[in-house]
Amino acid sequence: MSNALRALAQKAKCRLKAITTEESKQTTTEKSYGQACLSARMQYALIASQKRLQDDPLYTKIRKMLVKDADITNPLAQLIEHNIYDNLDQAQKDKYIYKLSKRYVEIREQVLKEIIEEQIAN
C-alpha cells in the first residue's frame, strides 16, 4: 500500500511539473495582456459601484438627512418604505431591514466623505 501511495504521489508531482512548465512557456505579452484585462475589469467595477451608489434613490434622502443632522437616532425608521414593508412576512422584513441597513452604511460613508471634502474646499 505504501508503494501505491508513492506511485500516486509521483504521478501528481509529474502532472504539477507539466503544468508549471506549460505556464512558464506563455509569452510575457500574453501575461501582460491578461493583467491589463484584469486591471480594466477592476477599474470598471470600481466606477460602476460608485455610479450605482450615487444613482441609488436612497442617496438623496440620506444626504438630506445627514446635512440636516449628522447625529440621527433612528435613520432606518425614516428610510423604510411602509407601503412595501408592511406587506412582508417576518423573514422578509428581517431581510429588508438588513439590506436597507447595509445600503445606509455604504451611502452614509460616501456622503460624509463628500461633506467633509466640501467643507475643506470652502
URKA-V989073 format. One record per run of one state. SS is the DSSP state (a for helix, b for strand, c for the rest). FROM is the first residue (numbers start at 1). TO is the last residue. If there is no record, write none. Layout:
SS FROM TO
SS FROM TO
//
This chain:
c 1 1
a 2 24
c 25 27
a 28 55
c 56 56
a 57 68
c 69 74
a 75 79
c 80 81
a 82 85
c 86 89
a 90 121
c 122 122
//
